Amino acid sequence: MSKGYNKGPIIKNFGPEFSKKLIREALATHISNIDHEICNAGEEDSFFVVDLGEVYRSYMKWRQTLPNVQAYYAVKCNTDLSVIKLLGQLGANFDCASKNEIDIVLSLGFSPDRIVYANPCKTNSYIRYANEANIELTTVDNPQELYKLQKYHPKCGILIRIATDDETAQCRLSTKFGCSVDTAVNELLPLAAKLGLNIRGVAFHVGSGAKDFDSIHKAVKDSRFIFDKGIDEYGYGDSMNILDIGGGFEMETFDKSSAMVKLSLEKYFSSDYCSSQNIKFIAEPGRLMVSKAFTLATHIIARRDLPASLKESNDLEAMLYINDGVYGNMNCILFDHQNPIPHVLTHKNNLCFDEQESDKATKHHFSIWGPTCDGLDCVSNRSALYHNVEVGDWLYFPNLGAYTSAATTSFNGFKNKAQVIRVASEDFSELEL
């Protein structure tokens, strides 16, 4: 496999409208093959449709917007093999946080030098494994980790992970990972030099789903300060050449976040400075690559109509129970603070996908619940649907590719690893998928 960016294959473009057509057809075909009267247990489970063309367009958006920042796809975000393989063949590298994630990438034929082991706190055996697997880049935010690396993987390249101001992020990370600039300069750099370790640069992460992009500017500024200290005072001029700006990017705000990245890099890591130090930029995007590519289809397994008094007080007609929930592929509600939006897929055996709902006058309001016996398993306290749906109808939830299937559980004995049906609204005939 080639390393880093390359010209890549020639892709014939079809686009978003063709994507809707393919997703609609895949959803309809799968459902039409289910006979709810005689099907085996599990055949009517929830399922995903992924459009790999959407993954391609998201990746190309990254390359066109930040051409000087090498994407290392955050494998933890979605471990679907077709997604990982596609991104790798297009030129993305990989951010792995565990042995299993490393194994996934290596099993697909990608070389270990395309992996950053981006977990600042690792078990000893995992560090030894990384050494055996020739993984040569990792992150560190504390002195103890340096001692472990010196013992088990002394030649590994090290990125010092610093904390950021991620208070406004959807999922904060600096509460768990990242050291202060003072710790980086006055503890980690001198200790690494004393232990003879290979400091390669600095890493940071402004939080998943970040909204305050000023934190990017400050983190880049702090990184430059650490670079100057490492190069000028600790002799790392020949090795400190990587700045990892982390992840947290979303398509909805990517124009703003990428603009801040470009402004900050140009101010603190100018072209002249980067040329003199041979510095390269990397990042760890996850949700930006896959969020919009996955659509989840769920079956309405039960409906409980509410008493008239409750209908009048809260305008809810009924409680709907579906065969997926917060312990399954919508764990993102709890873990990732997402708000999945339901749409009617079928009603009375009529396909309703992507219909012009705004033309319908009447809305029906429901609360939506998952299949487990836990009261926490609530998908939505209140959702408006344009059909008075019944048991046997199907709902679909678009934009559920990020931090969903990767964190499912088997709570209550439910099998939550949903089938994935793959379509492609771009022509990947030149790729080996």
C-alpha positions, 0 to 999 in steps of 0.5 A: 500500500502507498504511504500518505497522499497520492494522486489515487484512482480515477473516480467517476462521480455520481453524487448525492442525488444518486446516493439517495436513490441507492439508499432508498433501493437498498432499504426497500429491497431488504425490507421487502424480503422480510415476511414478518409472519414467518421470518426467523428470529433476528431476520427483522433486526435493525440494519445499516445502509452505508454509501461508500460514495459519501465516505469518498466525498467526505475524504476528498473534502478534507484533502481539498480543504486541508491539503497539507494535513495528512488524515489519520482516520480514527478507527474507533469511530467506525470499524466497518472494514469496507470504510477502513479499506476505502479510506486507506486506498484513497490515501488516509492513514490510521489513528489506532488506540488499541491492539485490536484496532492495530490488528484491523488495519494491519490485517487489511494489508496496510503498513505499520508506518501508516499508524499512530498509536494515539493513546497516551496511556497504554498497558505494558503488553500493548507497548511490547506488541506495538514494538513487535508490530513495528508501530513507530509513533505514539502519544504520551502525556505523563512521565510514567509513560516515558519510563514504560516506552524506554523499557518496552519500545525505546525507539518509538517516536513520541508526540507529547499530548497537551491539554486544550480548552475543550469546555464547549466540545460535544465530548470533552477529552482534556479532562482525561488526557493531555498535560499542561504546557508547563509539564511538557516543557519542564518535565517531559522534554528533559526526562525524554532527553535523559532517557534517550527517547525520540520526541517527534512532536506535539499532539492535541485534541480540542474535543469531539464535536468542538464548537469553539475554534479559538481553542485550535488557535491556542493549541497551535500556539502552545505547540510552537512554544514546545517545539521551540523548547525541544529544538533549542534546549533539548537537541531535538532539532533533527527529530521534532517534525510532526504536529498532530492537530487531533480530531473533533471535526464535523462536516457542518462546521468544517469550513469554520474549523478548517479556516482556523486551522489554516490561519493558526498553522500559517501564523505559528508554523509558517511555510519557511519554518516548516521547510527549515524543520521539515515539519508535517501536519497530521490529524485524526478525523473520524466523524467527519469521514463517516457520520453522514454515510450510514443510515439505520433502519429500525422496525416498530415492534410495539406501540402503547397508546397514551390515555386521553388525559396524557395526550392533552397534557403533552401532545404525545399520541403513543409510545413507540418501541423499536428494535434498536436503542441506546444499548445498541446502535444508538448508544451515541445518545448516551456516549456521544450526546447525539440526537438521532432524528427519526423518519418514516421508512414504511407505513402500511407497506408503503415506502416513505423514504425521503418524501416531501414531509413539509407538504404534509399538514399533520404531525404525529408526536411520539416518544420512542423507546428501545427494546430492552427492559431498562427505562434508560433505553429512550431514543427520543422523548418527543419526535414528530412524524408525518404518519400515524405509524403502527406496529410493523412499520419501519423508521430510519435514522440518517447520519448515524455513522459515527460512534454508533455500531462501534460501541454496541452492547449485548445488554439484555441478550439483544444482538446489536451488531447490525447487518451493514448493506453497502452501496456506492454512489461513486465508481470504485471499480479501480479499487480492490474493495 
